Amino acid sequence: MDYVSALVPPVVMAVFFIGLVRTIIKSQGGPNKAKEDAAVDAALARAEAAKQAPHPGSV
């Protein structure tokens, strides 16, 4: 019965991992895709603007 106790943790982890991957795949696209894309675009624009803005005290 040692082999059963040795196999249970990897099997449980595999089941959770498959569930996680399925959840990620199912959540791609759909009605929230435009909202998520807009949020990412806004964050990238803020990061780019902060990188290009002159810092106070610099010459």
C-alpha positions in Angstrom: 0.0 0.0 0.0 3.0 2.3 0.1 2.7 2.8 -3.7 -0.8 4.2 -3.2 0.4 6.8 -0.7 3.3 7.6 -3.0 1.1 8.2 -6.0 -1.7 10.2 -4.3 0.2 13.6 -4.0 1.3 13.8 -7.7 -2.2 12.7 -8.9 -3.9 15.4 -6.7 -1.4 18.0 -8.0 -2.0 16.9 -11.6 -5.8 17.2 -11.2 -5.5 20.7 -9.7 -3.0 21.8 -12.4 -5.4 20.5 -15.2 -8.2 22.4 -13.6 -6.1 25.6 -13.4 -5.1 25.3 -17.1 -8.8 24.7 -18.1 -9.9 27.8 -16.1 -7.2 30.0 -17.7 -8.2 28.8 -21.2 -11.9 29.3 -20.6 -11.4 32.8 -19.2 -9.6 34.0 -22.3 -11.7 36.1 -24.6 -15.4 36.4 -24.0 -17.2 39.6 -22.9 -14.4 40.8 -20.6 -11.7 40.6 -23.2 -12.1 44.2 -24.4 -12.1 45.5 -20.8 -9.0 43.4 -19.9 -7.2 44.6 -23.1 -8.0 48.2 -22.3 -6.7 47.8 -18.7 -3.4 46.3 -20.0 -3.1 49.1 -22.7 -3.6 51.8 -20.0 -1.0 50.2 -17.7 1.5 50.0 -20.5 0.8 53.6 -21.5 1.4 54.8 -17.9 4.6 52.8 -17.7 5.9 54.3 -21.0 4.9 57.8 -20.0 6.7 57.4 -16.6 9.8 56.2 -18.4 9.9 59.1 -20.8 9.0 61.9 -18.3 11.9 63.9 -17.1 12.7 63.4 -13.4 12.6 66.5 -11.2 16.1 67.7 -10.4 17.7 66.3 -13.5 19.3 68.6 -16.0 
